[in-house]
Amino acid sequence: MSKVWLITGANSGFGRAFTEAAVAAGDVVVAAARRAGTLDDLVAAHPDQVHAVTLDVTDLAAVDRVVAEVAERHGRIDVLVNNAGRTHVGSVEETTDEELRSLFDVHVFGPAALTRAVLPHMRARRSGAIVQVSSMGGQMSLPGFGAYSATKFALEGLSEALATEVRPLGIDVLVVEPGAFRTSLLGSGGVSGGGIEDYAATVGATRAYVETGGGTEEGDPAKAAAAVLAALNADETPLRLALGSDSIDAIHAHLDQVRADLNAWDKVGRDTRFDA
């Protein structure tokens, strides 16, 4: 039986790739975007499989309404893909509260609301999957990406607990951690400051990459979508799926550093209990 997908940010990048892969598999996709008109070509090409809806994931009332409408129209939601997002570059010092909160609204509060909205339907059927599009930046961070990584760290922490909670109910959680893929992400974000010269050597390099790197990334979104479908269809869906050699290598290096710090400070860390 074909599946029913709800995919946010479906008009471009990973969202479009996920939509096309699901359609190729014979499934039905409710493709959500802030401007539903940007999905007209997908709907025209697959009128029986792609249904476009307008959704800004930061509009929590709209989230509940859209999920209810999808469930009523299709009878179920088999796969939720929390994909909508944008990048942001700036030093921690230069990033304002408004910028940070706005990024959390898109990457954490929006996905959390969508997850809460679909779970009653999935629990009732004891079946379903929630795909959280994180980043290699959900495991480690780089100068200039502090705010972006903070949101992805939060999403991964939420998802790790969620996976343990819903696994006994027949629901899978898959956290996707891409590296650099040829999507529109680098051109879709915000930039903070840039006026503090002390950060020119660190954040400056990241800023330059974001400004000039779009279109040169090695990652193919279609291959990423195929990997996600393979993970969802596996006998045991993993909690995390790193995509791209850059992501895998960076996460390995980060975990090595975490282990090195643990080992180096093991005795000091353990010797903090009350004396007998």
JORAQUI-V692653 format. One record per helix or strand of 2 or more residues. SS is the DSSP state (a for helix, b for strand). FROM is the first residue (numbers start at 1). LEN is the number of residues. Records with the same first field share a line. If there is no record, write none. Layout:
SS=FROM-LEN / FROM-LEN
This chain:
b=4-4 / 28-6 / 50-5 / 79-4 / 88-2 / 128-6 / 171-8 / 190-2 / 240-4
a=13-12 / 36-10 / 60-15 / 97-29 / 136-3 / 146-22 / 185-3 / 197-3 / 203-10 / 221-13 / 245-20 / 266-5
